[in-house]
Amino acid sequence: STVESDILSSIKPYPNPVSDYLYFANISKIYRVECYTIDGRLLRTIEGKSVNQINVSDLTSGVYIVKVNSDNGSSNFKIIKE
């Protein structure tokens, strides 16, 4: 639905590129965030009632995939770690 896609697009992680903490807009609906390498290996999972950030400070520089699971579905974002 259009409403669902609007909510997912409003979650957008920032800042991107990121150096330490990645934050999420519209956090009230997010219950799990997963961080993957570009080739699909799961690095970490953050779960909670309203996840609003993920610490990526220990990751090496490169491109990662962040999967955001919300009450309105899930969405993948490509992030760049500086």
C-alpha positions in Angstrom: 0.0 0.0 0.0 1.0 3.6 -0.4 0.8 4.3 3.3 3.2 1.4 4.0 5.7 2.5 1.5 5.5 6.1 2.8 6.3 4.9 6.4 9.2 2.7 5.2 10.7 5.5 3.1 10.5 7.8 6.1 12.6 5.4 8.2 15.7 6.3 6.2 18.9 5.8 8.2 21.2 8.8 8.7 23.9 10.0 8.5 25.0 8.1 5.4 28.0 7.8 5.1 28.3 7.0 8.8 31.3 6.8 11.2 29.9 5.7 14.6 26.1 5.6 15.2 23.5 5.2 12.5 20.1 6.7 13.5 16.7 6.1 12.2 13.8 8.5 11.6 10.3 7.4 12.5 11.5 4.9 15.1 8.2 4.1 16.8 7.4 1.3 14.5 10.9 -0.3 14.3 11.4 -3.5 16.4 14.5 -5.1 14.8 17.5 -3.8 12.8 19.9 -6.2 11.2 23.3 -5.2 9.8 24.8 -7.4 7.0 27.9 -7.4 4.9 27.4 -6.6 1.2 27.6 -10.4 0.5 24.8 -11.2 3.0 26.6 -12.2 6.2 24.7 -11.1 9.3 26.9 -9.0 11.6 24.6 -7.9 14.3 20.9 -7.6 15.3 19.4 -5.0 17.5 15.9 -5.7 18.9 13.6 -3.6 21.1 10.3 -1.8 21.3 11.5 1.2 19.3 15.0 0.8 17.9 16.5 4.2 17.1 20.2 3.6 16.5 22.8 1.0 15.7 26.5 1.3 16.6 28.7 0.7 13.6 31.9 2.2 15.0 33.8 -1.1 15.1 33.0 -2.0 11.4 35.7 -1.6 8.8 35.1 1.0 6.1 32.9 -0.2 3.3 29.4 -0.8 2.2 26.8 -2.6 4.4 23.2 -3.5 4.2 20.9 -2.5 7.0 17.5 -4.3 7.2 14.9 -2.5 9.2 12.0 -4.6 10.4 8.9 -2.5 11.4 5.2 -3.0 12.1 4.7 -2.0 8.5 7.1 -4.4 6.8 10.8 -4.6 6.2 13.1 -2.5 4.1 16.8 -2.7 3.2 19.1 0.3 3.1 22.7 0.4 1.7 24.9 2.3 4.0 28.5 3.5 3.7 30.8 3.1 6.7 33.6 5.7 6.7 
